[in-house]
Amino acid sequence: LKIEGSGAMEDYTSTERAPWYALRNSIESVVTDDSLKSIGDYAFASCEEMTYIPISEKITYIGEGAFQDCKSLTEFVIPGGITEIYANTFGKCGFEKISIGPDVKKIGMSVFADCNALKDIYVYGTEAPALDSDVFRNVSATVHCYEEAEESFGSWVQNNIRISADLTGEYALSPEIPEDNK
């Protein structure tokens, strides 16, 4: 699927679906224009076969439920310009690992809920983002952070979340985790 256009993507709902919703079971990858500034609410929800979507550093908003139920999406990098991850954005995704850019300050309700395969979360900020309720419901994972940020992650130790201050290297918009952090 190729998404063309510039600026903000339209928001969708559970009843007003994205134009490609009928094709959701055949979408394996998505390519977006570099001039796109946002991913709309529920834009790719239930695209269960999607395995890849590169996100530009120009993206500053990823909407509520945007990737909910993307069960084949195993890794994702949240761009540096994102300051908040909204409710249910990634609920029930097939993530094994995720990288969270340095500008994220808040993670909304149930963002990673039921991402049962999620094992490694790389957080590149200098302090832990604030968490809403049920962010890590049914998740057992390790959060990798910088040593100087470790203390700020105390509230994250819940629902089988462990903190490891072993993060080295700088954030990069790439799904590749630095070799010394694998």
KAVEN-V935927 format. One line per field, one symbol per residue. burial: b if it has 24 or more other C-alpha atoms within 12 Angstrom, else e. A space follows every 10 residues. Layout:
# KAVEN-V935927
burial=???
This chain:
# KAVEN-V935927
burial=eebeeeebbb bbeeeebbee eeebeebebb ebbeebbbbb bbbbbbbbbb bbbbbbbbbb bbbbbbbbbb bbbbbbbbbb bbbbbbbbbb bbbbbbbbbb bbbbbbbbbb bbbbbbbbbb bbbbbbbbbb bbeebbbebb bbbbbbeebb eebeebeeee bbbbbbbeeb bbbbbebeee be
